[in-house]
Amino acid sequence: MRRPRTSGVFSGMLLILFGLLLLLHNYGHLSLRNIFGHWWPLIFIFWGATKLYERTLAQRRGRTSGWITPGEIFLVLGLLTVVGLVVAWEEGKKVLGDEFGVELGDWGEPYSFPIDLPSQTIPANAHITVRGGRGNIVVRSSDEPALRLSGEKSIRTLSEGDANNRAPSIGIGVSGSGDAYEIRPTGFDLGDSRVSMNMDVVVPKKATITVRTERGDITVSDMLTDVSVATRKGDVEVNDTTGNVSVDTNSGDVKVSDTKGDVKIAGHGGNIEAVNATGGLVVDGEFYGSIRADKITKGVRFISQHTDLTLTQLGGHLEKTSGNLEITDAPGNLAARTKNASVSLENVTGKIVLDNTNGSVEVRFSTPPKEDITINNVRASVTLLLPSGSNFEIQADCHSCDINSDFSGGSLKQSKTEKGDSHLEGKYGAGRGPKITLKSSYDSIEIRKTT
């Protein structure tokens, strides 16, 4: 019997495919981690298809063909090992870069050189885009229709002589077409971690600003039109603006204050602080720090994995952390779905619709409520504190738990089943009041009078 043979189609095609993927990865056109993280089963589909083709071809030529050879198995395992090592190397560079600001392979000491470009006249309402790689960017306004640039470039090399030789070719370039201008570092690849550029940009007050950078803090202040900011790693601060503010971040804190437009913050990051906005605030993403908002005229919209909140007006304070949500002095309506957080509401005088899971809920009023209140809490307690002079209609249900109320009389009726389910229903007070609906499970409902 002749030994089964393979045509080598699979081995050759696999080497070509992996070679192309590695080439594209090196030039930054794709990520091997993302490709193999989602599409690795295609290897077996491709393997099976080529083996079927080899078998069909062998039968036509009257020879035998094996399905899978040990050499092919070792080839696949070897190529996957190479991919794993490449991904591990890239992730190691990223982790060290995030932690220390230096990637693997970036040896030497940093040497700094000042940058100061001559002022140039531009339209007062110009559209200006600032692009950076590494380094901090500060954008300030001026009453003059002029663009001024200064800053500092830092070059990491093995010797000061090497830095001096490379420094003259690295600078800041300005290109313009009509009223659109782009500012960006020149003389090196923006992905080069050995070079960082701190930029101080002064622009006309009415200019529209867009700032994009990979790593570094961004500060924009005192602008009369829209501001758009994006950074992969770094803190963002925007203050004293009249137009809308848009922030896209992947890591870092965000602070926006004293703005007359709408504010939108998206992505991932740490702490968020928004203060004194006559527009609205939208937070869309996963932020592991605290989210604080004060005096947001058109309210707050917050969307994350565990929270979906809409508050139409905030005159006081809102703070969201990993385990708590606090809202104080909000005359607007509140609609929220939260999970794994304790909720505390004080003087939220609009309509309240709250669905919460795995966290206690406390709602307090210093004056009698006028709008309907609906609270559905799962596996945690509900506490409602009302002034003694309140008028309301209530329906409360507690599954396997008790309802304790300081309010009695009128048409209020309370009952409890043999299984331990409690129910309270009826009206309290002589006047017309809101409808209160409370539901809880496996913990108590407390309805108390405030002093």
N, C-alpha and C positions, 0 to 999 in steps of 0.2 A: 504494500500500500504506500502510495506517495504521501508525503507529509503535507498537511494543509498549508496553503500559502496565502499571503495577503498582497493586494496590489499596491499598498502604501498610500492610497488616496487619503485615508483618514489622517495618517501621520503628517503628510505634507500639508494638507489643508489646515490642520490644527496649528502647525508651526507658523504658517502664514498669518492665520487669524490672530494668534497671540502676539506675533511680532507687530502687526498693525495696531492692536490695542495698546501695547506698550509704547509705541511711537506716538500715538495720539495722546496718551497720558503724559508723556514727557513734554509735549508742546502745549499742554494745558487745555486741549480740546475736549477731554472727558475725564471722568474720575473712575479709576478701576474699582474703588470701594463701592461706588453706586452701581456700576455695571454688574459686578459679580454678586453684590448684595441682593439684587432683585432678579437677575437673569441667569444665575448659575445653572438652573435646570436645563437651559438650552444646550449645554455641553453634551448631556446624555441624548437629547433629541438629535443633535448633529452627529453624534457618535453612531447612534442606531441607523440613521439615514445613510451614512457612508458605508456602513457594514452591509446593509441591504443592497446598495449599489455594487459593492465589491462582489457579493455573492452572485448577483444576477450576471455581472460581467464574466465571472469565472465559469458559470454554467454554460454560457454561450460559447466559450472557448474550450469547453470540454476538460476543465481542470478543477481541482478541489480548491476550496477557499475556507479558511477558518473564520469563526465569528470574531473572537477577541483574542489577541495574543498578549503574552506577558509584557512584551516590549511596549505595546500601546498603553497598558495599564500604568507602567512606570513613567511613560511620557506624560500622561495626563496628570499623575500625581506630582511629577517634577515641575510641570508648568504651573500648576496651582500653587505649589510651594514658592515659586518665583514671584507670582502675583502677590501672595501673602507677605513675602519679605518686602516687596515694593510698597504695599499699602502700610505695613508696619513702620517702614522708614519715613514715609510721608506723615503718618500720624505722630510719630515721635518728634519730627521737626515742628509740627504744628503745636504740640503740647509744650515743648520747650520754648517755642516762640511766644505762646500766650502767657507762659509763666514768667519768663525772663526777658522777653523782647529780642531774643537772639535765636536764630535757627541753627540747626546742625550744619556744620561746614562754614559758619561765619566766624572766623577766627580774627584775632587782632584787637586793636584798641580803636575807639571812635575819635575822630579828629573833626573839629567844628570850624566852619568858615562863614562869615557874615554875607548876607545878600541884601542889596539895596538898589532897586531899579528906578530910573527916572520916571517922574509922573507923566501920564499921558491923558489927553482930553478924550472923553467918551460921552455919548448921549446920556442925559440925566435919567432917562427911563430904560437904560440898557438891560438886556438879559445876560446875566453873567453866570458862568459855570466854572466852579473851582474843583479841579480834580487833583487828588494826592494819592500817594502810596502809603508811606509811613511818615508820621510826624503830625504835629498839632497844627490846626488851621483856625485862625481868628479872623472874622470878617466884621469890620466896623463901618459906620456910615460917615458921610461928610456932606456938607451943603454945596460943595463945589462939584461940577460935572467932570470929575477927574478920577483916574485910577492910579493908586499908589501901591507899590509892592515892596515889602522888605521881609527879612527872615533870616534863617540860619540853616545851612546844610551840614549834615554830619555824615562822615564817610568812615566806615570801619575797614581798616587795612592792617597789615602786619608791621608797617613802619610809617613814620610821618612823611618820609620822602614819597612813598607811594601815594599817600593821600594828597600831597601837594601836586603831584603829577596829574592826578585824576580830577582834582577840584575845578580847574578852569573849564572843563567840558560839561560840568553839571550846573544847571541854573534853573530859572523860571521863565517860561515862554508865554506870550500872550498872542492869541490869534483871534481875528475878528472878521465878521461878515455882516454888513448892515449894522443893526443894533445888537447883534449876538456876539458875545466874547467868551473865549475859553482860556482859562489860566491853568497851566499844568507844569510840573517839573519836566525838565529836558535833560538829555545827555545820559539817561540810564533807563532801564526797564523798571516800571513802577512796582513790579513784583520782587525786585532785588532787595533783600532784607539787609544788605550791607549799607544801604544809603537811606537816610531819612531827611525829610525837608519840613522844617517849621515855617509856616507862612503867615504873615500879617498883611491882610488885604483891606484897603480902604476904598470904598465905592460910593457913588452917589446915593443919597438917602432914598430916592425913588426907584432904584434899580431892583430888578427881580433876581433873587439869589438862589442858586443850586450848588450844594457842596457834596462831593462824593470822595470818600477816602476809604482805604483798607484798614489802617491801624493808626489811631491817634484821636485826641480830643478835638471837638469842634465847638466853637463859640461864635454865635451870631447875635448882634445887638443893634437896636435903634434903626430898624428898617421900616419903610412905609408901605411896602408891598409884600408879596408872598415870599416865603422862605421854605426851601426843600433841602433836607439834610439826610444823608445816608452814610453809615459807617459799619464795618464788620466788627471792629473792636475798638472801643473808646467811649468816653463820656460825651454827652451832648448838652449844651446849654444855649437856649434861645430866650432873649428877653427884650422888652420894649419894642414890640413890633405891631404894625397896624393890619397887615394882611394875614392870610391863612398860614399855618405852620404845619409842615409834614415832616415826620421823623421816622426813618427806617433804620433799625439797629439790630445787631446780632449779639452784642455783648457790651454791657456798660450801663451807666446811669443816665437818665434823661431829666432835665429840668427846663420847664417852660414857664415864664412868668410875665405878667403885664402885657398881654396881647389882646388886640381887639378883633381878631379873626378866629376862625375855627382851628382846633388843634387835633391832629391825628398822629398817634404814635403806634407803630406796628413792628412786629418781629419778636425777638427774644432779648432778655437783658436782666438788669438788676432793679434798682429803685427808679420810680417815676414820681415826679413832683410837678403839678400844674397849679398855678396860683394866679388869680385875678385874670380871668378870660371872659370877655364879653360875648364870645361865641360859644361853641360847644366843644367838648372833649371826647374823642374816641380813642380807646386803647384796645388794640386787636393783637393778641399774641400771648406768649407765655413769659411772664416776668417773675423771677424768683424772689425779688425783694418786695418792699412795700410800695403800694400805689397810693399816693396822696393827692387829693384835689381840694382846693379851697376857692369858693366864690366863682363858680362857673355858671354864667348867666343862662346859657341855653342847655345846661345839663350835661350828663355824663353817659356815655355808652361804653361798656366794658365787656369784651368777649374773650374768653379763654377756655381751656379744657374743662374747668370746673365751675365757671361762672359765666352767666349771660345776664347782664344788668342794663336796664335803661332807666335813667332818672332825668326827668324833663327840666328840672331846675335845681341848682344847688347854691343856696345862699350862705351855707356854713361850711362844714367839713366832711370829707369822705376819706376813709383810709381802709385799704384792703391789704392784708398780709396773708401768709400761707394758711393761717388757721382762724382768721378773724375778718369780719366786715363791720365797719362802724360808719354810720351816717348820722350827722347832727344838723338840725336846722335846714331842712330842705322843703321848700314850699311846693315842689313839683310832684308829679305822679311817679311811683316806683313800681317797676315790674322786674322781677329778678328770679333766676334759678341758680342756686348755689349748692355746692357739695363740699363736705368735709370742712366746714367753717362755722364758727359761732357768729351769729348775726345780732347786732345791736343797733336799733333805730330809735332816734330821739327827735321828736317834733318833725317828723316827716308828715306834713299836713295834707298832702294830696292823696290820691287813691293808691292803696298798697295791695299788690299781688305778689306774694312771695312763696316759692317752693324751695324747701331746703332739705338736705339729707345729711345725717351724721353731724349735727351741730345744733346747739341750743339757739333759741330765738327769743330776744327781749325787745319789746316795743313799748316806748314810754311817750306819754303826751303830757305837756304842762297845761294845755287848754283842751277842752272837749273836742274830739275829732268830728269832722264834718263830712268826710268822704269814706267810702266803703273800704273795709279791710278784709283781705283774704289771705290766710296763712295756712300752708300745708307743710307740716314738719314730720319727717320720718326718722324714727329711732332717736328722738331727743325732745327736750322739754320746750314748751311755749309759755312765755310770761308776758302778759299784757297789763300795763299800768295806766289807769285812766283817772282823771279828776272825779271826785265824788258827785259833781253836778252834771255828769255826762248823760246824754240820752242816746240810746242805741237799741238795735234789734240784733240778737245774737243766736248763732247756732254753732255749738261746739261739740266735737266728737273726739273721744280719746280711746284708742284701741289698746286694751289690756293696761289701762292706767287710770288715774284719778283726775277729776276736775275740781279745783278748789277756787271758790269765788268769794270775794268780799261783798259782792252785790247780791241783794235778795229783794223779794217783794215784787210788786207788779205782776206781770204774767210769766215771770221766770220759773221754769220747771226743770228740775234736775233728777236724773235717774241713773241706775247702774244695773247691768245684767249680771247673771250668775257667772258668765265667763270673764267678768271684770271689765267690760266695756262701759264707759261713762258717756252721758249725754246731757247737754244743757241747751235749753231753747226758750225763747220768749223775748219780751221787750222790757226795757228798764227806762224809767223817767216819763215825765208827762209830755215832753215835746217830741218833735220829730228828729230822729238821728240816723246815723249811717248803719248799714248792715255789716255785722262782723261775723265772719266765718272762720272757725279755727278747727284744725285737724292735727292730731298727733298720734304717735304710736309708741308704746313701751316706755313712756315717760309722761310726766304730769303736765296738765294745762293749769296755769295759775293766772287768775284775773284779780288784780289788786287795785286798791284805791291809793292814789298818790296823795301826799300830804301838802 
